[in-house]
Amino acid sequence: MNMTVKSQIKQARTYAQSARCQEMLAVCQQITDNHSDDVDALLDVGVLLLNFGYMSRARACFERARSIAPKDLRPVVNMANLARDAGDHTEARRLYAELQIALPNHPVIRRNFLVSQEYDPLISDQQRLQYARAVGYG
């Protein structure tokens, strides 16, 4: 990621923190238009958008990043977290399962998956407890 992109992302963050959402969105759009093949830029913009509630736009960034770099797990992590935050429990479970296969001992993945189970109506208390114990939290 070049300095121009980094400075644009910094500018977009400043706009977001100042509740200047239209300006933030314009800068994010400019970054994704001009750097549509830069995985790091797409992930940074996606995380910024996600953090400020623009889930559909964030998802588009993560999906684009994944299509460019299918072996890079960072887009999958972000997509799993987005699915969890959006209440899409089925998708969150699927993505976290994919991540656990690739990174079985990653503590953040295990924790995020466990947290996602708290809100999943299809996961019983017993299943949550069983998973927590299996990964060392219970």
LINZI-V456696 format. One line per field, one symbol per residue. psi: psi as a letter, one per 40 degrees, with the letter a starting at -180 (. if undefined). Layout:
# LINZI-V456696
psi = ???
This chain:
# LINZI-V456696
psi = hiddddddddddddddeefgdddddddddddddefeehdddddddddddddeegddddddddddddddgeeheddddddddddddeegddddddddddddddgdehddddddddddddeheehiddddddddddeee.
